[in-house]
Amino acid sequence: MDGRGRWMDNVFIERLWRSLKYECVYLNAFETGGEARTAIGRWVAYYNADRPHSIFGGRTPDEVYATQATARRNWRRNRTQNPP
């Protein structure tokens, strides 16, 4: 993000909010703030762990993160074992 108000800076978070509203908030009549907090927390966990994303080729954000974290660990391990 470059902080200049470009639309690309906000497009990802706007998409997240849209999904949250249409898949969770608008479908439930929350009686209390605590109910809303609990349901939204469950939805965020579902969004990250179970909901496939087209941008990730049908993988979940957790799967993508785990793959990248493993690759970073392996890269660091190889770098420390075989310095330039």
MODELLER restraints for C-alpha pairs under 7 A, 6 or more apart:
rsr = mdl.restraints
at = mdl.atoms
rsr.add(forms.Gaussian(group=physical.xy_distance, feature=features.Distance(at['CA:1:A'], at['CA:9:A']), mean=5.23, stdev=0.5))
rsr.add(forms.Gaussian(group=physical.xy_distance, feature=features.Distance(at['CA:24:A'], at['CA:40:A']), mean=6.90, stdev=0.5))
rsr.add(forms.Gaussian(group=physical.xy_distance, feature=features.Distance(at['CA:24:A'], at['CA:43:A']), mean=6.79, stdev=0.5))
rsr.add(forms.Gaussian(group=physical.xy_distance, feature=features.Distance(at['CA:30:A'], at['CA:36:A']), mean=5.66, stdev=0.5))
rsr.add(forms.Gaussian(group=physical.xy_distance, feature=features.Distance(at['CA:48:A'], at['CA:60:A']), mean=6.13, stdev=0.5))
rsr.add(forms.Gaussian(group=physical.xy_distance, feature=features.Distance(at['CA:48:A'], at['CA:61:A']), mean=5.16, stdev=0.5))
rsr.add(forms.Gaussian(group=physical.xy_distance, feature=features.Distance(at['CA:48:A'], at['CA:62:A']), mean=5.65, stdev=0.5))
rsr.add(forms.Gaussian(group=physical.xy_distance, feature=features.Distance(at['CA:49:A'], at['CA:60:A']), mean=5.91, stdev=0.5))
rsr.add(forms.Gaussian(group=physical.xy_distance, feature=features.Distance(at['CA:49:A'], at['CA:61:A']), mean=6.66, stdev=0.5))
rsr.add(forms.Gaussian(group=physical.xy_distance, feature=features.Distance(at['CA:49:A'], at['CA:62:A']), mean=5.38, stdev=0.5))
rsr.add(forms.Gaussian(group=physical.xy_distance, feature=features.Distance(at['CA:50:A'], at['CA:60:A']), mean=6.20, stdev=0.5))
rsr.add(forms.Gaussian(group=physical.xy_distance, feature=features.Distance(at['CA:51:A'], at['CA:60:A']), mean=5.86, stdev=0.5))
rsr.add(forms.Gaussian(group=physical.xy_distance, feature=features.Distance(at['CA:52:A'], at['CA:58:A']), mean=4.78, stdev=0.5))
rsr.add(forms.Gaussian(group=physical.xy_distance, feature=features.Distance(at['CA:52:A'], at['CA:59:A']), mean=5.03, stdev=0.5))
rsr.add(forms.Gaussian(group=physical.xy_distance, feature=features.Distance(at['CA:52:A'], at['CA:60:A']), mean=4.70, stdev=0.5))
rsr.add(forms.Gaussian(group=physical.xy_distance, feature=features.Distance(at['CA:53:A'], at['CA:59:A']), mean=5.87, stdev=0.5))
rsr.add(forms.Gaussian(group=physical.xy_distance, feature=features.Distance(at['CA:53:A'], at['CA:60:A']), mean=5.87, stdev=0.5))
